């Protein structure tokens, strides 16, 4: 089924005027693009570059702490934390979801259930069931 207005000018629609409006928009946008650096180019400068002259950098001498107060050298975390191989994926229909939580060592809730159900809000506040819609 063909469109009723297909190929024909729409009533009350001036293509020439719409084209002129579009050309004006493009011209204004191009003029704005060219004049933007003169008017707003300072916005591209970082704050640090703007204030670097206001706060002169002072040289501080390094303080050497006596041995009892000095920090020990940094030890890599791999020395303390050992990550073993993951157990094989069980043959289930999901193939992945929840497979680590079935192992006792890999369960997510190490210290017991975090969210203990306490019943509904209506029961906690001792509201009558009839007042709830």
OpenMM code with the backbone's topology and positions (N, CA, C; nanometers):
from openmm import Vec3, app, unit

residues = "UNK UNK UNK UNK UNK UNK UNK UNK UNK UNK UNK UNK UNK UNK UNK UNK UNK UNK UNK UNK UNK UNK UNK UNK UNK UNK UNK UNK UNK UNK UNK UNK UNK UNK UNK UNK UNK UNK UNK UNK UNK UNK UNK UNK UNK UNK UNK UNK UNK UNK UNK UNK UNK UNK UNK UNK UNK UNK UNK UNK UNK UNK UNK UNK UNK UNK UNK UNK UNK UNK UNK UNK UNK UNK UNK UNK UNK UNK UNK UNK UNK UNK UNK UNK UNK UNK UNK UNK UNK UNK UNK UNK UNK UNK UNK UNK UNK UNK UNK UNK UNK UNK UNK UNK UNK UNK UNK UNK UNK UNK UNK UNK UNK UNK UNK UNK UNK UNK UNK UNK UNK UNK UNK UNK UNK UNK UNK UNK UNK UNK UNK UNK UNK".split()
positions = [
    Vec3(0.0851, -0.1173, 0.0000),
    Vec3(0.0000, 0.0000, 0.0000),
    Vec3(0.0897, 0.1236, 0.0000),
    Vec3(0.0673, 0.2110, -0.0916),
    Vec3(0.1514, 0.3303, -0.1070),
    Vec3(0.1112, 0.4382, -0.0071),
    Vec3(0.2091, 0.5205, 0.0285),
    Vec3(0.1852, 0.6320, 0.1197),
    Vec3(0.1041, 0.7384, 0.0463),
    Vec3(0.0072, 0.8011, 0.1122),
    Vec3(-0.0786, 0.9013, 0.0481),
    Vec3(0.0018, 1.0244, 0.0059),
    Vec3(0.1026, 1.0622, 0.0872),
    Vec3(0.1782, 1.1824, 0.0549),
    Vec3(0.3057, 1.1504, -0.0226),
    Vec3(0.3234, 1.0256, -0.0615),
    Vec3(0.4458, 0.9855, -0.1289),
    Vec3(0.4672, 1.0604, -0.2588),
    Vec3(0.5746, 1.1343, -0.2707),
    Vec3(0.6086, 1.2050, -0.3937),
    Vec3(0.5398, 1.3386, -0.4090),
    Vec3(0.4483, 1.3731, -0.3230),
    Vec3(0.3752, 1.4983, -0.3356),
    Vec3(0.4135, 1.5912, -0.2213),
    Vec3(0.4038, 1.7204, -0.2456),
    Vec3(0.4322, 1.8200, -0.1425),
    Vec3(0.3224, 1.8175, -0.0369),
    Vec3(0.3607, 1.8292, 0.0883),
    Vec3(0.2642, 1.8328, 0.1967),
    Vec3(0.2054, 1.9726, 0.2070),
    Vec3(0.0800, 1.9787, 0.2418),
    Vec3(0.0133, 2.1080, 0.2558),
    Vec3(0.0712, 2.1837, 0.3741),
    Vec3(0.1071, 2.3091, 0.3552),
    Vec3(0.1579, 2.3931, 0.4621),
    Vec3(0.3036, 2.3683, 0.4958),
    Vec3(0.3758, 2.2938, 0.4130),
    Vec3(0.5162, 2.2639, 0.4402),
    Vec3(0.6002, 2.3265, 0.3305),
    Vec3(0.6900, 2.4155, 0.3667),
    Vec3(0.7721, 2.4867, 0.2706),
    Vec3(0.9133, 2.4290, 0.2751),
    Vec3(0.9476, 2.3534, 0.1708),
    Vec3(1.0782, 2.2881, 0.1670),
    Vec3(1.1917, 2.3889, 0.1570),
    Vec3(1.1707, 2.4969, 0.0836),
    Vec3(1.2752, 2.5977, 0.0665),
    Vec3(1.3056, 2.6650, 0.2005),
    Vec3(1.1999, 2.6994, 0.2745),
    Vec3(1.2194, 2.7642, 0.4044),
    Vec3(1.2890, 2.6689, 0.5023),
    Vec3(1.2484, 2.5413, 0.5027),
    Vec3(1.3121, 2.4440, 0.5906),
    Vec3(1.4596, 2.4257, 0.5550),
    Vec3(1.4912, 2.4267, 0.4258),
    Vec3(1.6293, 2.4142, 0.3823),
    Vec3(1.7106, 2.5361, 0.4246),
    Vec3(1.6539, 2.6533, 0.4164),
    Vec3(1.7236, 2.7751, 0.4580),
    Vec3(1.7495, 2.7747, 0.6095),
    Vec3(1.6507, 2.7277, 0.6859),
    Vec3(1.6679, 2.7177, 0.8307),
    Vec3(1.7821, 2.6222, 0.8630),
    Vec3(1.7865, 2.5098, 0.7931),
    Vec3(1.8933, 2.4126, 0.8161),
    Vec3(2.0299, 2.4719, 0.7811),
    Vec3(2.0392, 2.5433, 0.6716),
    Vec3(2.1657, 2.6062, 0.6320),
    Vec3(2.2107, 2.7088, 0.7356),
    Vec3(2.1137, 2.7842, 0.7909),
    Vec3(2.1481, 2.8818, 0.8947),
    Vec3(2.2013, 2.8119, 1.0202),
    Vec3(2.1385, 2.7008, 1.0581),
    Vec3(2.1862, 2.6256, 1.1749),
    Vec3(2.3298, 2.5773, 1.1532),
    Vec3(2.3572, 2.5246, 1.0356),
    Vec3(2.4911, 2.4748, 1.0059),
    Vec3(2.5919, 2.5893, 1.0059),
    Vec3(2.5525, 2.7060, 0.9492),
    Vec3(2.6425, 2.8217, 0.9456),
    Vec3(2.6734, 2.8713, 1.0864),
    Vec3(2.5698, 2.8817, 1.1730),
    Vec3(2.5907, 2.9280, 1.3103),
    Vec3(2.6780, 2.8296, 1.3887),
    Vec3(2.6570, 2.7024, 1.3646),
    Vec3(2.7380, 2.6027, 1.4330),
    Vec3(2.8842, 2.6125, 1.3897),
    Vec3(2.9092, 2.6317, 1.2623),
    Vec3(3.0460, 2.6468, 1.2118),
    Vec3(3.1121, 2.7729, 1.2676),
    Vec3(3.0362, 2.8845, 1.2714),
    Vec3(3.0902, 3.0085, 1.3279),
    Vec3(3.1219, 2.9924, 1.4762),
    Vec3(3.0354, 2.9226, 1.5484),
    Vec3(3.0581, 2.8994, 1.6913),
    Vec3(3.1813, 2.8124, 1.7128),
    Vec3(3.1995, 2.7116, 1.6266),
    Vec3(3.3157, 2.6246, 1.6388),
    Vec3(3.4451, 2.7028, 1.6187),
    Vec3(3.4438, 2.7982, 1.5249),
    Vec3(3.5646, 2.8761, 1.4978),
    Vec3(3.5933, 2.9781, 1.6079),
    Vec3(3.4891, 3.0357, 1.6679),
    Vec3(3.5106, 3.1395, 1.7688),
    Vec3(3.5225, 3.0843, 1.9106),
    Vec3(3.4960, 2.9562, 1.9318),
    Vec3(3.4979, 2.8988, 2.0657),
    Vec3(3.6345, 2.9113, 2.1335),
    Vec3(3.7468, 2.8800, 2.0673),
    Vec3(3.8751, 2.8889, 2.1390),
    Vec3(3.9067, 3.0287, 2.1923),
    Vec3(3.8666, 3.1352, 2.1200),
    Vec3(3.8957, 3.2699, 2.1687),
    Vec3(3.8125, 3.3035, 2.2928),
    Vec3(3.6883, 3.2570, 2.2956),
    Vec3(3.5988, 3.2929, 2.4055),
    Vec3(3.6058, 3.1952, 2.5222),
    Vec3(3.6177, 3.0664, 2.4941),
    Vec3(3.6055, 2.9654, 2.5990),
    Vec3(3.7244, 2.8700, 2.6053),
    Vec3(3.8320, 2.8991, 2.5377),
    Vec3(3.9472, 2.8103, 2.5353),
    Vec3(4.0121, 2.7896, 2.6708),
    Vec3(3.9950, 2.8855, 2.7620),
    Vec3(4.0546, 2.8716, 2.8953),
    Vec3(3.9946, 2.7544, 2.9721),
    Vec3(3.8775, 2.7079, 2.9327),
    Vec3(3.8149, 2.5961, 3.0030),
    Vec3(3.8894, 2.4652, 2.9811),
    Vec3(3.9701, 2.4580, 2.8756),
    Vec3(4.0457, 2.3357, 2.8492),
    Vec3(4.1679, 2.3232, 2.9398),
    Vec3(4.2089, 2.4318, 3.0020),
    Vec3(4.3258, 2.4300, 3.0892),
    Vec3(4.2913, 2.3630, 3.2208),
    Vec3(4.3791, 2.2781, 3.2691),
    Vec3(4.3532, 2.2110, 3.3954),
    Vec3(4.3765, 2.3066, 3.5119),
    Vec3(4.3148, 2.2792, 3.6227),
    Vec3(4.3276, 2.3628, 3.7416),
    Vec3(4.4726, 2.3661, 3.7901),
    Vec3(4.5381, 2.2541, 3.7814),
    Vec3(4.6765, 2.2468, 3.8271),
    Vec3(4.7656, 2.3422, 3.7479),
    Vec3(4.7420, 2.3515, 3.6150),
    Vec3(4.8206, 2.4436, 3.5336),
    Vec3(4.7895, 2.5896, 3.5660),
    Vec3(4.6644, 2.6174, 3.6030),
    Vec3(4.6261, 2.7544, 3.6345),
    Vec3(4.6889, 2.8048, 3.7646),
    Vec3(4.7023, 2.7177, 3.8635),
    Vec3(4.7481, 2.7630, 3.9952),
    Vec3(4.8915, 2.7239, 4.0251),
    Vec3(4.9654, 2.6717, 3.9302),
    Vec3(5.1008, 2.6261, 3.9611),
    Vec3(5.1935, 2.7412, 4.0020),
    Vec3(5.1670, 2.8619, 3.9517),
    Vec3(5.2506, 2.9756, 3.9905),
    Vec3(5.2104, 3.0316, 4.1276),
    Vec3(5.0874, 3.0084, 4.1695),
    Vec3(5.0405, 3.0600, 4.2974),
    Vec3(5.0986, 2.9828, 4.4154),
    Vec3(5.1287, 2.8562, 4.3952),
    Vec3(5.1810, 2.7719, 4.5018),
    Vec3(5.3187, 2.7202, 4.4610),
    Vec3(5.4226, 2.7918, 4.4998),
    Vec3(5.5560, 2.7455, 4.4605),
    Vec3(5.5905, 2.6147, 4.5313),
    Vec3(5.6603, 2.5287, 4.4602),
    Vec3(5.6984, 2.3997, 4.5164),
    Vec3(5.8172, 2.4202, 4.6100),
    Vec3(5.8027, 2.3714, 4.7301),
    Vec3(5.9102, 2.3840, 4.8283),
    Vec3(5.9843, 2.2517, 4.8373),
    Vec3(6.1127, 2.2609, 4.8443),
    Vec3(6.1950, 2.1416, 4.8588),
    Vec3(6.2035, 2.1051, 5.0067),
    Vec3(6.1742, 1.9824, 5.0370),
    Vec3(6.1835, 1.9351, 5.1742),
    Vec3(6.2937, 1.8302, 5.1819),
    Vec3(6.3675, 1.8367, 5.2866),
    Vec3(6.4697, 1.7353, 5.3012),
    Vec3(6.4072, 1.6088, 5.3572),
    Vec3(6.4586, 1.4960, 5.3126),
    Vec3(6.4028, 1.3682, 5.3539),
    Vec3(6.4447, 1.3384, 5.4971),
    Vec3(6.3488, 1.2967, 5.5771),
    Vec3(6.3752, 1.2653, 5.7172),
    Vec3(6.4087, 1.1164, 5.7264),
    Vec3(6.5212, 1.0868, 5.7842),
    Vec3(6.5602, 0.9474, 5.8039),
    Vec3(6.5235, 0.9100, 5.9472),
    Vec3(6.4359, 0.8120, 5.9592),
    Vec3(6.3885, 0.7698, 6.0910),
    Vec3(6.4899, 0.6765, 6.1565),
    Vec3(6.4961, 0.6783, 6.2875),
    Vec3(6.5820, 0.5820, 6.3557),
    Vec3(6.5273, 0.4404, 6.3365),
    Vec3(6.6101, 0.3380, 6.3462),
    Vec3(6.5670, 0.2001, 6.3185),
    Vec3(6.4422, 0.1544, 6.3925),
    Vec3(6.4190, 0.1904, 6.5188),
    Vec3(6.2952, 0.1417, 6.5824),
    Vec3(6.1683, 0.2001, 6.5194),
    Vec3(6.1775, 0.3180, 6.4588),
    Vec3(6.0594, 0.3812, 6.4001),
    Vec3(6.0466, 0.3555, 6.2511),
    Vec3(6.1483, 0.3040, 6.1878),
    Vec3(6.1449, 0.2830, 6.0425),
    Vec3(6.0502, 0.1683, 6.0081),
    Vec3(5.9855, 0.1797, 5.8940),
    Vec3(5.8947, 0.0756, 5.8473),
    Vec3(5.9732, -0.0384, 5.7840),
    Vec3(5.9256, -0.1604, 5.7988),
    Vec3(5.9930, -0.2716, 5.7322),
    Vec3(5.9697, -0.2642, 5.5816),
    Vec3(6.0534, -0.3307, 5.5031),
    Vec3(6.0314, -0.3280, 5.3584),
    Vec3(5.8985, -0.3946, 5.3225),
    Vec3(5.8423, -0.3513, 5.2120),
    Vec3(5.7111, -0.4012, 5.1693),
    Vec3(5.7252, -0.5446, 5.1190),
    Vec3(5.6407, -0.6327, 5.1730),
    Vec3(5.6406, -0.7723, 5.1328),
    Vec3(5.5292, -0.7937, 5.0318),
    Vec3(5.5563, -0.8646, 4.9217),
    Vec3(5.4489, -0.8878, 4.8244),
    Vec3(5.3353, -0.9686, 4.8856),
    Vec3(5.2152, -0.9382, 4.8426),
    Vec3(5.0965, -1.0027, 4.8996),
    Vec3(5.0911, -1.1510, 4.8645),
    Vec3(5.1574, -1.1900, 4.7569),
    Vec3(5.1554, -1.3312, 4.7182),
    Vec3(5.2254, -1.4187, 4.8228),
    Vec3(5.3045, -1.3589, 4.9076),
    Vec3(5.3698, -1.4355, 5.0137),
    Vec3(5.2700, -1.4777, 5.1215),
    Vec3(5.1666, -1.3967, 5.1423),
    Vec3(5.0685, -1.4250, 5.2461),
    Vec3(4.9442, -1.4969, 5.1940),
    Vec3(4.9049, -1.4672, 5.0718),
    Vec3(4.7813, -1.5224, 5.0174),
    Vec3(4.8156, -1.6226, 4.9083),
    Vec3(4.7696, -1.7430, 4.9250),
    Vec3(4.7910, -1.8483, 4.8252),
    Vec3(4.6571, -1.8799, 4.7608),
    Vec3(4.6509, -1.8752, 4.6296),
    Vec3(4.5288, -1.9050, 4.5566),
    Vec3(4.5495, -2.0364, 4.4841),
    Vec3(4.4718, -2.1354, 4.5233),
    Vec3(4.4835, -2.2676, 4.4610),
    Vec3(4.3997, -2.2769, 4.3345),
    Vec3(4.4071, -2.3922, 4.2722),
    Vec3(4.3281, -2.4164, 4.1516),
    Vec3(4.1808, -2.4283, 4.1881),
    Vec3(4.0968, -2.3860, 4.0980),
    Vec3(3.9539, -2.3996, 4.1188),
    Vec3(3.9137, -2.5443, 4.0928),
    Vec3(3.8140, -2.5926, 4.1664),
    Vec3(3.7676, -2.7279, 4.1394),
    Vec3(3.7007, -2.7350, 4.0030),
    Vec3(3.6899, -2.8538, 3.9506),
    Vec3(3.6302, -2.8720, 3.8180),
    Vec3(3.4832, -2.8321, 3.8200),
    Vec3(3.4338, -2.7865, 3.7066),
    Vec3(3.2940, -2.7459, 3.6935),
    Vec3(3.2073, -2.8713, 3.6927),
    Vec3(3.1044, -2.8755, 3.7780),
    Vec3(3.0199, -2.9955, 3.7797),
    Vec3(2.9350, -3.0052, 3.6541),
    Vec3(2.8982, -3.1258, 3.6217),
    Vec3(2.8126, -3.1485, 3.5058),
    Vec3(2.6675, -3.1244, 3.5449),
    Vec3(2.6219, -3.0000, 3.5276),
    Vec3(2.4830, -2.9643, 3.5544),
    Vec3(2.4277, -2.8956, 3.4317),
    Vec3(2.3013, -2.8662, 3.4328),
    Vec3(2.2433, -2.7983, 3.3174),
    Vec3(2.2923, -2.6549, 3.3085),
    Vec3(2.3178, -2.5914, 3.4224),
    Vec3(2.3652, -2.4538, 3.4207),
    Vec3(2.5138, -2.4462, 3.3876),
    Vec3(2.5914, -2.5486, 3.4202),
    Vec3(2.7336, -2.5592, 3.3928),
    Vec3(2.8203, -2.4589, 3.4673),
    Vec3(2.7628, -2.3596, 3.5314),
    Vec3(2.8487, -2.2612, 3.5951),
    Vec3(2.7892, -2.2028, 3.7223),
    Vec3(2.6606, -2.1743, 3.7241),
    Vec3(2.6009, -2.0989, 3.8331),
    Vec3(2.6097, -2.1767, 3.9636),
    Vec3(2.6737, -2.1190, 4.0619),
    Vec3(2.6800, -2.1761, 4.1945),
    Vec3(2.7741, -2.2933, 4.2108),
    Vec3(2.8630, -2.3157, 4.1191),
    Vec3(2.9452, -2.4364, 4.1277),
    Vec3(3.0511, -2.4286, 4.2355),
    Vec3(3.0983, -2.3099, 4.2711),
    Vec3(3.2001, -2.3006, 4.3763),
    Vec3(3.1381, -2.3092, 4.5159),
    Vec3(3.0139, -2.2701, 4.5295),
    Vec3(2.9533, -2.2673, 4.6622),
    Vec3(2.9183, -2.4069, 4.7122),
    Vec3(2.9251, -2.5094, 4.6292),
    Vec3(2.8960, -2.6448, 4.6760),
    Vec3(3.0122, -2.7020, 4.7549),
    Vec3(3.1315, -2.6512, 4.7346),
    Vec3(3.2477, -2.6959, 4.8106),
    Vec3(3.2502, -2.6232, 4.9455),
    Vec3(3.2816, -2.6948, 5.0511),
    Vec3(3.2830, -2.6348, 5.1841),
    Vec3(3.3866, -2.5240, 5.1937),
    Vec3(3.5019, -2.5424, 5.1323),
    Vec3(3.6078, -2.4418, 5.1389),
    Vec3(3.5760, -2.3176, 5.0562),
    Vec3(3.4894, -2.3308, 4.9586),
    Vec3(3.4624, -2.2204, 4.8655),
    Vec3(3.3274, -2.1556, 4.8884),
    Vec3(3.2611, -2.1854, 4.9955),
    Vec3(3.1272, -2.1293, 5.0152),
    Vec3(3.1363, -1.9792, 5.0415),
    Vec3(3.0294, -1.9084, 5.0089),
    Vec3(3.0276, -1.7634, 5.0206),
    Vec3(2.9987, -1.7171, 5.1636),
    Vec3(2.9177, -1.7904, 5.2350),
    Vec3(2.8809, -1.7517, 5.3702),
    Vec3(2.9686, -1.8284, 5.4683),
    Vec3(3.0859, -1.7761, 5.4965),
    Vec3(3.1808, -1.8459, 5.5838),
    Vec3(3.1351, -1.8488, 5.7288),
    Vec3(3.0688, -1.7445, 5.7730),
    Vec3(3.0378, -1.7302, 5.9146),
    Vec3(2.8899, -1.7524, 5.9442),
    Vec3(2.8199, -1.8218, 5.8589),
    Vec3(2.6790, -1.8484, 5.8812),
    Vec3(2.5908, -1.7600, 5.7957),
    Vec3(2.4618, -1.7736, 5.8127),
    Vec3(2.3689, -1.6948, 5.7326),
    Vec3(2.3680, -1.5514, 5.7826),
    Vec3(2.3779, -1.4580, 5.6892),
    Vec3(2.3782, -1.3165, 5.7267),
    Vec3(2.2361, -1.2642, 5.7441),
    Vec3(2.1481, -1.3029, 5.6556),
    Vec3(2.0111, -1.2533, 5.6597),
    Vec3(1.9218, -1.3622, 5.7184),
    Vec3(1.8861, -1.3441, 5.8418),
    Vec3(1.7976, -1.4407, 5.9060),
    Vec3(1.6546, -1.3918, 5.8893),
    Vec3(1.5680, -1.4732, 5.8316),
    Vec3(1.4306, -1.4272, 5.8101),
    Vec3(1.3588, -1.4064, 5.9435),
    Vec3(1.2893, -1.2964, 5.9522),
    Vec3(1.2185, -1.2619, 6.0762),
    Vec3(1.0682, -1.2510, 6.0537),
    Vec3(1.0197, -1.3017, 5.9426),
    Vec3(0.8786, -1.2905, 5.9135),
    Vec3(0.8496, -1.1604, 5.8410),
    Vec3(0.7266, -1.1352, 5.8133),
    Vec3(0.6890, -1.0153, 5.7412),
    Vec3(0.6852, -0.8921, 5.8290),
    Vec3(0.6777, -0.7764, 5.7664),
    Vec3(0.6720, -0.6498, 5.8382),
    Vec3(0.5420, -0.6388, 5.9185),
    Vec3(0.4358, -0.6918, 5.8616),
    Vec3(0.3062, -0.6857, 5.9302),
    Vec3(0.3139, -0.7625, 6.0612),
    Vec3(0.3786, -0.8786, 6.0593),
    Vec3(0.3898, -0.9595, 6.1807),
    Vec3(0.4830, -0.8948, 6.2832),
    Vec3(0.5889, -0.8314, 6.2367),
    Vec3(0.6827, -0.7664, 6.3280),
    Vec3(0.6178, -0.6488, 6.4015),
    Vec3(0.5337, -0.5736, 6.3291),
    Vec3(0.4718, -0.4559, 6.3888),
    Vec3(0.3385, -0.4860, 6.4552),
    Vec3(0.2977, -0.6134, 6.4546),
    Vec3(0.1704, -0.6576, 6.5151),
    Vec3(0.0506, -0.5816, 6.4596),
    Vec3(0.0515, -0.5599, 6.3298),
    Vec3(-0.0619, -0.4964, 6.2652),
    Vec3(-0.1673, -0.6016, 6.2347),
    Vec3(-0.2951, -0.5628, 6.2375),
    Vec3(-0.3985, -0.6601, 6.2005),
    Vec3(-0.3962, -0.6854, 6.0494),
    Vec3(-0.4159, -0.8093, 6.0082),
    Vec3(-0.4160, -0.8471, 5.8670),
    Vec3(-0.5250, -0.7742, 5.7897),
    Vec3(-0.6358, -0.7408, 5.8562),
    Vec3(-0.7470, -0.6768, 5.7862),
    Vec3(-0.7108, -0.5363, 5.7385),
    Vec3(-0.6153, -0.4710, 5.8043),
    Vec3(-0.5789, -0.3347, 5.7676),
    Vec3(-0.4852, -0.3268, 5.6483),
    Vec3(-0.4387, -0.4388, 5.6001),
    Vec3(-0.3451, -0.4415, 5.4881),
    Vec3(-0.4196, -0.4825, 5.3625),
    Vec3(-0.4043, -0.4047, 5.2572),
    Vec3(-0.4701, -0.4387, 5.1293),
    Vec3(-0.3763, -0.5157, 5.0412),
] * unit.nanometer
topology = app.Topology()
chain = topology.addChain("A")
for resn in residues:
    res = topology.addResidue(resn, chain)
    for name in ("N", "CA", "C"):
        topology.addAtom(name, app.Element.getBySymbol(name[0]), res)
